[in-house]
Amino acid sequence: MNNSIVTVFGGSGFIGRHLVRRLVAEGAVVRVAVRDTEAAQYLKTMGDVGQVVPLAADITDTESTRAAVAGADAVVNLVGRLAANKKAFQKLHVDGARNVAAVAREAGVRHLAHVSALGADLGSPSDYARTKAEGEAAVREEFPAAVILRPSVVIGPEDFFFNLFAGLARFTVAMPVFGCPAIPRLRFFEDGALLRIDLFGHGGSRFQPVYVGDVADAIQSALAGGSDTDGQIFELGGPNVYSAKQIMELLLTHTGRRRILFPAPFWYLSTVAWFIQMLPWPLFSVDMVRFMRSGNVVSDGAKTMADLGVAATPADAVLPGYLARFRIPREQHLHST
């Protein structure tokens, strides 16, 4: 990527800041195309003077998108939202994605990387997952050689999931296990016991969390791959698959806390989410519950990060570093010594 010009839409976000750092290290000039350029100013310190250039752009606006793409060798679209209404999902995930791809093709851009989501499915009951799949189709229609990357739950110092629940664990005595059965399973005469009550079934929804640095490396590798990656779809997941119960246990281990885990079946989650989504800035929605029903695991036979030459980092290797701040003071002291 040395001396290349790369336009990164949504470059000031969670994945974007890690990608920008890597592109700059390779010698690329990076245009960070965002709606709020003030929010991207901090990225300029990652490179030499003039190497990181924040630009005002809206992927749903053709003219500003053209200005951001003009003269670029490669384009990356990171724009997306996890919580929104159907109209907003359509505007960003489908119409905006199509616009970026069409403008990139017209401008003669050599490489386009479109970041979608694991679980993107045209038949999904989730508006998020369905519009992600529709966006992929739109991108491939406009720019057939585009590389599509589908990350699972992305983890890292600024992530949403682990930081949210680690913060919640500070103030509650119980933590939910997503997607457990509504009716406990009774098991008779197992392991020498007359009766065992299984509250968690298979452990709830399944996830394959992927480290944000690995996602950035995968995008960078996809851009550099040329004809070997053109038109391909890569599913990005970490080395381990966890049930929702295992995820909560992992979080509690790395925050040094003991909490009661309780089964949270989908009907219960949907009810809670219905009330939460009424808030001005909801962190949870009914659509997110629909999305969780299908799990978030790399498909059998899919191309993965390994095909891009990226070794997946275990969650256990990165969680301690940024969850340490959620540990109680005594635990923090013991952990540091």
Secondary structure as UniProt FT lines:
FT   TURN            2..3
FT   STRAND          5..9
FT   TURN            10..12
FT   HELIX           14..25
FT   TURN            26..27
FT   STRAND          29..34
FT   HELIX           37..46
FT   TURN            49..51
FT   STRAND          52..56
FT   TURN            59..60
FT   HELIX           62..69
FT   TURN            70..71
FT   STRAND          74..77
FT   HELIX           86..89
FT   HELIX           90..96
FT   HELIX           97..106
FT   TURN            107..108
FT   STRAND          111..115
FT   TURN            118..119
FT   TURN            122..123
FT   HELIX           127..142
FT   TURN            144..145
FT   STRAND          147..151
FT   STRAND          154..155
FT   TURN            157..158
FT   HELIX           161..169
FT   TURN            170..171
FT   STRAND          174..178
FT   STRAND          185..190
FT   TURN            191..192
FT   STRAND          193..198
FT   TURN            201..203
FT   STRAND          206..207
FT   STRAND          210..211
FT   HELIX           212..224
FT   HELIX           226..228
FT   TURN            229..231
FT   STRAND          233..236
FT   STRAND          242..243
FT   HELIX           244..255
FT   STRAND          260..264
FT   HELIX           266..276
FT   TURN            277..278
FT   HELIX           286..292
FT   TURN            293..294
FT   TURN            300..301
FT   HELIX           305..308
FT   HELIX           315..323
FT   HELIX           324..326
FT   HELIX           329..336
//
